[in-house]
């Protein structure tokens, strides 16, 4: 599904229907009217995507330009998460990395995030959240949530040697 409009005030309603891949590349702005799920990658290369304070679940996230406004949403990624350009406005949102099925690389290009949670529901295989190169700033809490699975999660800050700042608490729960 591709959104290419140039008008302001566009709305998106999925009626609980999941999309495969979503690309926002028009100069317009788009606001969610309900929860949103993309089983594959969500790509933002131009324009504005506003979550409308609704939950967003993506198979991966790539932003090269444009503006993503998270509001008070919970944004969940089950794949790599990369921001190399544009604006990512976190507001009071929570970013969740679900490493149940694979390793995830988190590349932030210096953007700040509010609260970040890493979770798994796997009972057999442990996966990793790998921090990318550069600065990672988490203004709120950083939570490792093992309550849904029976295996550990590896947080890899060694491979790419990022500069990580956590403004709130670092907590490991469950497991």
N, C-alpha and C positions, 0 to 999 in steps of 0.2 A: 504494500500500500504506500503510495507516494503522495505527499501534500506539497503542491507547487503554487498555490494561490499567492497573490500579491496584496490582497485586501486585508484590512484590519478587522478584528472582531469575528474571525472564523471560529466555529465550534466543532468539536468532534464528539460523537456519541457512538459507542460500540455496542450498547445493549448486552453487555457481558459476553460478546463474541470475541474470541482471541484472534489476533492477526499473526501472520508469519513474520514478515520483516516490515519495518516501517521506516520511511525516509521523509524527513522534512527538509525541503530545499527551495521552497518559495520564499520570497521576501515578506510575505504576510505574517500575521500572528494567529496562532491556533491555541484554543483553550479546551481542555478536557471537560466533559460534562458528567462522566462516570468513570469507574475504575477501568484500567487499561492493561492489556497483556499482549506482548509480542514475543512469540516463542523463539524467534531468531533475533537478529541485531536491530537496534534502534539507532538510526543515523541522523544527526542534525548538522546540516552544512550551510544553512541560511535561514533567516526568519526567526520567529520566536515560538517556542513551545511552552505553554503554561499548563501545569498539571491540574489546575483547578482545585488543588488540595485533595485530589483523589489518588488512590494507590496506583502505582505503576510497577509492572513486572516485565523485565526484558531479558532476552537470552544473551545480551551483550549491549554495550553502549559505546558509540563513537561520536565525538563532537569535534568538528574541525572549524566551525564558525557558528554564528547565530547565538541565540539566547535561550537557555533552559531555565525556567523559573519553577523551582521545586515547591515553594510554599510550605505547607505543613504536611506534605505527603510523605508516605513511606515509599521509597524507590528501591526495588529489589532487582539485583542483577545476578543471573546464573552463569554469566560469561564475562569475558574481559571488559574492562571499563576504562575508556581512554578519552581524555580531553586534551586536545592540542591547540585549540583556538576558540574564540568566541567568549561568551559569558555564561557561567554556571552560577545562578543565584540560589543559595541554599536555604535562606530564611530559617524556619524551625524544623526542616525536614530530617528524616532519618534515611541513611543509605545502608541497605542490607546487601551483603555479599553471601549468596547461598552456594557454598562449595561442596554440595552433596555429590555432584557427578563429575567434577573436574576442577583443576587448578584455575585460579582467576588472577590475572595481572591487573593491577590498579595503577593507572598512569594519570596523574592529576595536573601536570604542567603548572604547579604552584597555586592552584585554586584551593580555597578553604571549604571545609565541609562541617556540618553541624554535628550530628551524632552518626557514628559508623558502627555497624554490627556485622560480625562474621559468624555464620551459622552453618550447621549441617544436620541432615536427618539420616545420614549414612550409618549403617551398623557394621559395615564390612571394610570400607576403604577410606583412608585418610587423605585429604587433599589440602592444598595450600592457597593462601592469599599472598601474592607476590607483589610487593611495592615496586613501582617503576622508578626510573631515574628522576631526580629533582626533589622538590619540596612537597611534603604532604602535611597539611595543616588541618587538624580536627579540633574545632573550637569547643565541642561538647565532649561527650563520653565515647570511649572506644570499648566495645563489648565483644568478647569471644563467647558465643552461646553454644554450649555442647548439650543442652537439655533435650534436643530432638534426636541425637545420635549416640552411638556408643564408641566412637573413635575420636582421636585428637585431630585438631586443626593446626597446621603449621603456618606461622606468620613469617614470611621470608623478607627480611629487610637487609639481608646480606648480599644477595646477588647483584642488585643495582645500587646499593649504598645510598638510599635517599636520606634527606634531612626530614625527620618526622617530629612534629610538635602535637601534643595532645593537651588541650586546655582543661578538660574535665578529668573524669576518672578512667582508669584502665581496669577492666573487670573481666574475669573468667568465671562463667557460671555453668552449672550442670555438669554432666559427665561423670 
